[in-house]
Amino acid sequence: GDTKASSQTKEQFIELKNTFAVKLKRRRSVGQQKGGTLLGITVFVCVEKGLKLKDQAIHLSNLSEDHCDMWFRHIKDILNGFQNRPKSLKVIVNPHSHKKESTQIYHEHIAPLFKLADIKTDITITEYEGHALSLLKECDLQDVEGVVCVGGDGSASEVAHGLLLRAQMDAGRDTDSIFTPVRAPLPLGIIPAGSTNILAYSVLGIKHPVTAAMHIILGRLQPVDVCTFSSHSQLLRFGFSAMFGFGGRTLALAEKHRWMPSNQRRDFAVIKTLANLKSEDCELSFLPLQNPKLLTQEYNRCLPKTNNTDQWKTIQGHYLNISIMAIPCLCSVAPRGLAPNTRLDNGSMALIAVQNTSRADFIKHLKRYGSLKNQFNFPFIETYTVQEVKVRPRPRSGWPDDIAEENVDFHSRRSSVISTEGAYPWNVDGYLMEIASEVHIRIHPQLINLYGRNIEDF
């Protein structure tokens, strides 16, 4: 017989939990703002391709006004009922990050999606370093349901620090002794637009601004551990990861060459610091995680609150680099993470101490980050799972170290010598911190929510 072309309509399921907007679709003539012939409704959904999320428009044809209106309202009600989806966001854009493309990334790729999802946005373009911090300490966050940062690690870290500092101020917490911080009341979304995007990478698994936006729009929250960095019992900063030694010196050198393009500046700093590789004489004291099997919720209840001195361990030596990381720190140069043995939310930090060794061996260790081999499988590297660390650099200012404590004049003179010449560079989430004395780092389980997911579950 004769074959007829059969047109089959393919059935398609739209998961409403992945739907983020619905619009009535009309055909309008050029310049026509309102009215027009009704063609049906368009549903906007989030599509997953591995770790990447994209937006897709699905058109449902129907010419009946009543029918479309009913469906439109019904879908809208369902969408409004989903929890954690923000209706209003404070957006902070750092126009100077990386190749200065963050403003363009936001306006071209992100703002239209927020608009589609009917999210109100209040945008600040930062004008100087510390602008985001002073803004978050003062601005009215009453009507905001989330904060979004468009930039790299420096910007994201500053915004997280600002949010947490604001939370302490609002709760009337004094931050000048060993205090217990309160959680950040607002979640933080990070749209990656920097030269390093370790924070975004760690909760998205990918450097892709639209993926970040979709997690924010759909209200997907991931609790994340945060560290406090203090010195002399004064809080210096909230952060997620820190490097002392090679990592700190590389950043200090890169900061001095701000005039170079970011990628060039980073490579230059790494090569120059490697050429001039120096170890730091340090004492590390740490409190090992008592029972890594404990879940984080129980973690708070079961931990011995007394800091028994016998539980603290102290090691001493000459170290090329010390990393302290509360999150895995995924990035393009380390696909498994700079600290693959810690999780985003398990209430522990990885302490990675690289002892003095030859430049060739140190470079071998650095190169391993880019591979899937274990980058710590070297005799000169020690790794620990900890909940508290104190890093005490031993002065290199030429003063003898063992003069009696009573000699106060000498001591005040000595510490002034150290602080002017011997402030040590720390790299906290890509932010340069220069500190002359001991730094005390503590982990605080799940202190902030970031929009994203736990990649390890994938």
Buried (B, 14 or more C-beta within 10 A) or exposed (E): EEEEEEEEEEEEEEEBEBBBBBEBBBEEEEEEEEEEEBBBBBBBBBEEEEEBBEBEEBEBEBEEEEEBEEBBEEBBEEBEEEEEBBEEBBBBBBBBBBEEBBBEBBEEBBBEBBEBBBBEBBBBBBEEEEBBBEBBEEBEBEEBBBBBBBBBBBBBBBBBBBBBBBBBEEEEBEBEEEBEBBBBBBBBBBBBBBBBBBBBBBBBBBBBBBBBBBBBBBBBBBBBBBBBBBBEEEBBBBBBBBBBBBBBBBBBBBBEEEEBEBEEBBEBBBEBBBEEBEBBBBBBBBBBBEEEEBEBEEBBEEBEEEEEEEEEEEBEBBBBBBBBBBBBBBBEEBBBBBBBBBBBBBBBBBBBBBBBBEEEBBEEBBEBBEEEEEBBEBEBBBBBBBBBBBBBBEBBBEBEEEEEEEEEEBBEEBBEBBBEEBBBBBBBBBBBBEBBBBBBBBBBBBBBBBBBBBBEEE
